[in-house]
Structures are given as C-alpha cells and as structure tokens.
Amino acid sequence: MFGLVGKMRAGTGKRAELIAILIGGTQSMPGCIHYIVAEDEADPDAIWITEVWDREESHKASLQLPEVKAAIARGRPLIAGFDMSARIRPVGGA
C-alpha cells in the first residue's frame, strides 16, 4: 500500500469551498482505498488530507483523470499554501 498525509491551508474564509471541490472530484479513482478530507479544529483555514492507495502507481494515474484535473484547476486559486506533507506506508487498520 501507499499513502500520503498532508496539511493544506485554504485562503481566509475559503475552507468549505475548497473542501467541497476536493471531495467532489474524487468519487471514482481506481486503486484508492481511502481519501479522507478533515477540518482542523484549531485552525479555521487548515485542511488535513489522508490518502491510502493500493500502490503508488494508482495515485500517480489518478492525477491524469479528467475529474481530478478539473478539481485541481478549480481548487488551486483557493489554496493559500501547504504546511506539511508525508509519504506513508499503511500497514493495517480499519
């Protein structure tokens, strides 16, 4: 398995709009086991994204899907920055 965890910062007051775009462009991504978008309770502009994939190649391929490309294009202007990102190797859980 392959995974990513990251903290993204939306422009002030744009978090809900950005979350809707992130969630809306991810319904059908082959190889995606989990794609979780969460609000940071302590920071009104921060978003945490956790992704688990069957393999890294599936994640790379998802970036070429038309709906994912469209979501990236719509969301990019709402992103103020990225605070952190980590590649992970999921080993179990529910």
Secondary structure by P-SEA (a helix, b strand, c coil): cccccbbbbccccaaaaaaaaaaaaccccccccbbbbbcccccccbbbbbbbcccaaaaaaaaacaaaaaaaaaaccccccccbbbbbbbcccc
